[in-house]
Amino acid sequence: MRRIRRAAQPIFPAPAGRLVLRDGDVSAFFGRDGVTLALHDRKSSGGWAVKWRPAAPIDLAPKPTGDLPGKVHVLVGSEESWRRDLPAYSGVRYDEVEPGIDICVDAEPRAVKYSLYADAGPATRTFRLRYEGVEELKIMDGGSALLVRTGLGDLREHGLVAYQGEERRPVSAFYGEVRRTAGSMTW
């Protein structure tokens, strides 16, 4: 039996300057306030939202990357509200989320993957992400993975990748510390 690899779904423009990825029971919204994952549970008709963004209070500007062939059509609601022939992309880039650091998010089959890009400079650099809408964050596998517990189950971030310089030289990266901050659902 041959195994067929499922292609990643495209990212496409949405109203209010956002970009969106819809893949089964998960939608990812890329906006000026960060990335929001909207999770849907078909059994209970319930949902859960998880938002992450750089901890620094800055205005983010998502930029589409990786033009894909074909177009996206959103045929929801009345025909007047349909949106046709939208461009399709494979990723989203957030430039300068902190001085010298960019984040790239790429669509993968049933997942999104983010990478950090840092300007050449000091070997040690701390970068913090803020998570909202989670029940627990737990560092796993010696810092190479992060368990994100939601009301609908667990998400796992693994294989953190960081690059430095124009030549995209891989550098060591790990999840170092989890701490709870203001509010019961913000980490």
Salt bridges, closest charged atoms under 4 A:
ASP23 OD1 - ARG6 NH2 2.41
ASP25 OD1 - ARG42 NE 2.49
ASP33 OD2 - LYS51 NZ 2.85
ASP59 OD2 - ARG32 NH2 2.77
ASP95 OD2 - LYS63 NZ 2.69
ASP95 OD1 - ARG93 NE 2.70
ASP102 OD2 - ARG93 NH2 2.68
GLU132 OE2 - ARG130 NE 3.13
GLU136 OE1 - ARG149 NH1 2.65
ASP141 OD2 - ARG156 NH2 2.17
ASP154 OD1 - ARG149 NE 2.82
GLU177 OE1 - ARG128 NH2 3.72
